[in-house]
Amino acid sequence: MLDVRRMTLLREVKVRGTLAAVAEAQGLSPSAVSQQLGLLEKAVGVELLRKTGRGVQLTPQAEILVSHTSDILESLERAEADLASSLTSVTGALRVAVFQSAALALLPGALRTLRNEHPELRVEMVQREPETALYETWARDFDLVIAEQYPGHAAVRHAELDRVHLTSDAIRLAVPHEGLPPVRSLADTAQLPWVMEPRGAASRHWAEQACRRAGFEPDVRFETADLQAQIRLIESGNAVALMPDLVWTGRVPSVALLELDGKPRRSIFTSVRRAGARRPAILACREVLERTARLVAVP
């Protein structure tokens, strides 16, 4: 009989890439991980891992085991969801990954509602960039992710994850009320300093493409993933930026917001592993998030 826990560690090697990363994710020492995988090799009677430089590579036989392990974990997750559905209250822990503007606009109200309506549910939240969070939800680090998708920039898809639309918001050009030359359109910012998220972020790619379509390469002098820091740079007359409306939830915009051609909108959605989508905690969290999103007021 194969040990599912050891098979899961082998799948973790496939997901994480190194024994050290598996050990960190599982709260084990690298030697303990190596020992358990050695016992799995002994049980199946074939080589599962080969050393490649400082890392390891899965053999074809290991890939077969990993495929079956994924099926087993999905089946176990469905069983847990069915068992939880038979109960009359929403209990347990829910690990949520969320990007910054949604964390600021949606999570405070949603968490308060969940605490009032489902006091036995523990919600743990971590801020993550959407593409990283989607991968980590697929890898089983999180149960639910709130992610974003910019127009013409499809967010990565994982076959085991579903996708449910939550809300959308407009993307506008944010400029200071004073400190920079007057701006009436995106083209007017060609000679102005910009603040954007670091390279690799979907918002950065979309913003750069929008500027190029307007006929110029943006002068990105400031990089930060913190939207509150971006707002301060704009307020103080040091930069301009493209900002989604959700960042102004519950507050009066402190900068001038200009419509862009085509009135682009960002889509916000939730994703969970399909095997656990019927889990009461996930159903409750999604329902509360939808209610919260409908109540959010943006400019």
N, C-alpha and C positions, 0 to 999 in steps of 0.2 A: 504494500500500500504506500503510495507516494505521500510525502508530507506537504500539505498545502502551504504551510508557513515557509518552508524552504523553496517551494515553487514560486511563492510570492517574492521572495528575495531575488530569485533569478529574474523575474519580470522587472524588479526594481533596477537591476543592472542594465537591462534593456532601456528603461526609461531614463535613468540618471546618468549612465555612461561610465561611472567609475565605482569601485568598491567603497572609496572614501565618501562619495556622495550618498551612496546607499546607507552606509553606516550612520551618517549625520541625520538622514531623513528618518531612519528607524530607531534612533537613539541607542545604537549599538557601537561596539568598537569594530574597526576594520578587520581585526583578527577573528572576531566572533562571526562576522558575515562570511569571511573566507572559510571558516570551519564548517558552518552550516551548508554552504554551497559544496564543499568537499564531501560532506555526508550525502548530499543529494546526488552527486556524481557517482558515489559508491552504490547508492540504491538503484540507479538506472543502469549502471554498468557501462556508461559511455562518457567520453569527454564532453564537457559542457562549455568550458571557458578556455580561451587561449590567450596568453600574454602577448600584447602588442605594444612595445615600448613601455610607457608607464601605465598604460591602461589594459583593458581586457576586451576580447571579442567573443561574441556568442557563436558557438558552432551551429551547423544546420539542425542538429538534434536539439540543441537548447532553444532554437527558434520555434521548433514544434511544441516543446513544453510550454514556452511563453504564450503561444497562441491558445493552448488549452487552459492555461492559468487565467488568462483574461476572461474566457468563457465561464470558468468556475467562479471568479470574483463577481462577474455580472449576475450569475445565478444566485449567489449568496446575498448580493445586494437586493435583488428582487424579493428573496425570501424575507429579508429584514424589513423591507417596505411593506410586504403583505402582513407580516406579524404586527408591525406598528399600526397598520390600518385597522386592525381588529380591536384596538384599544379605544377608549372613549375620550382620552385627553391627548394633547400634543406634548410630548416629552422628549428628553434627550438633548444632544448638542448639535448645533448646526454651524459649520465653518463657512464663512462668506468672504469672498474676495471682491474688492470693488475699487474702481478708479476714483481719483480725487473729487471731481465735481459732483459725482453721484454720492460719494461719501458725505459731502457737505450738504447737499440739497435733499437727498432722499432718506439717508440712513437715520438721522436723529429722530424724525417723526415715526419712521417705520419701526425702529427699535422700541420706542415708547409704546406704540400700539401693541407690538408683540408681547412686551412685558406685561401689559394690562390684560390682554386677552388670553395669553398662553403663559402664565407665570412659571410653569414647569419646564419651559423650553429655554435652553441656554444658547445664546447666539454669540459667536466669536467672529470678529471682523478684522481683516487685514487689508491694507491698501496695496494694490498691485496694478501695474500696467496691464491693460486688457489682454494683449496677446500672451504675456507671461501667465496671467491668471487663467486663461482658457487652457493652456497646456497643463498647468498645475492642477486644475480641476479634473482634467482627463487622467492625470497621474494619481489622483485620489488624495491630493493634499487639501482640497476644498470640496465642499458639497454643492455650493452654488456660487456662481460668478455673475456680477453685474458688469457688462462690457459695453463698448461703443463701436460704432462703425461710421466712418466718414463717407460722404458721397463719392462713389467711384473708387472706393478703397475697401475691398471686401475683407472683413476680419477672418482670420484663419479658422478653418472648420476641422473638427475631430469627429469621426464617425460615431463614437460612443456618446457624444453630447447632443442634446436637443438645443433649440433656440426659440425663445418666446419674446416677441416684441413687448417692450415696457412703455416707452414714450419716445418722443423726439424733440429736438430743440433747434432753433435757428442759429446759424453761425454768422457773426457780424464783425465788421471792422471796428476795433476799439481804439480811439485816439484821445489824447488829453485835451482838456478844455483850453489849456494855454501851455506855452513853452515850446511848441513846434509850429511850423508854418501851417496855415489852414488846409484842411483835407476835405475834399468832397467825394472822392472815389478812391478805389484801390490804386489806380494808376498814379494818383497824387503822392503816394508813399514811396515811390521809387528811390528817392534820395534820402529817405528818413531811416533812422535806426529802428530795428525790429527786436522783439523778444519772442522766442519760440521755445518749445520743448526740445530736449536733446535729440540728436539724430537717431533714427530707428523708430521713433514714436509715430503712430499713424497720423496724429494731428500735425506733426512737423512735415511729413511728406505731403499731406493735403495742402497745408499752407504754402509750401514752396511751389507746388504745382499751380495753385491759384494765382500767385504772384507772376509766375512765368506766363500763364495764359493772359495776364494783364500787360505783358510786354517787358518785364524786368526781373532781375535776380535780386531777391531781398538782401539787404545789408543786415544780417543777423549778428548783432553785437552782444546780445545777452541770451543765455541758455539756462532754463530752469524748468523742472517738471512741476514746480509749485505754482499753481495758478494765482494764489494770493500774492506771491512775490511778483508775478507778472503784472497783476493789477496795480501794485504799488509803483512799479516802473512806469506804467502808463500814466497814472495819476500825477506823478511828479514831473511829467513832461519829458521823460527820457526815452520813450519808445512807443511804438504802435504794435498791435497784435490782432490776430483773428481769434475771437473768443466765442464759445457757445453760451447761449442764454442761461443755461442751468446754473452757471456760477453766480448769477445775481439773485438767486432764490432768497426771498426774505429780506432783501435790501434794495435800496435805491441805487441804480448804477452811478458810480462816481466818475465815469468817463463818458465821452460821446460815443454812441453806437450807431454806425452807418450800415444801411442795407447793402448787401452784395448783389451783383448781377445774378439773376436766376434764383435768388433767395434760397441758398443751400441749407439743408437741415441735416443734423447728425441723428443717427438712430441709436437708441439705447435698448439693450435686450438683456435677458437673463439666460443662463445656460446651466444645465445640470446633466449628470450622467443619466441616460435614458432608463437604466436599470433601477434607479432610485427615484425617478420622477414622481411616483405615486406615494412616496413617503409623506406622512401627514405634516411633518415639520417643514418640508419643502413646499408642499401645497399651501400651508398657512403663510409662509414667508412670501411666496409669490403673490398671494392674494392681497396681503397687506401692502406690499410694494406697489401693486397696481393701484390700490386705493390712494396711497400716498402720492403717487405720480400724478393722479388726476387732480389733487388738491394743490400741487405746487404752482405758485404764481411766478411767472417770469415776465420781463419787460416786453 
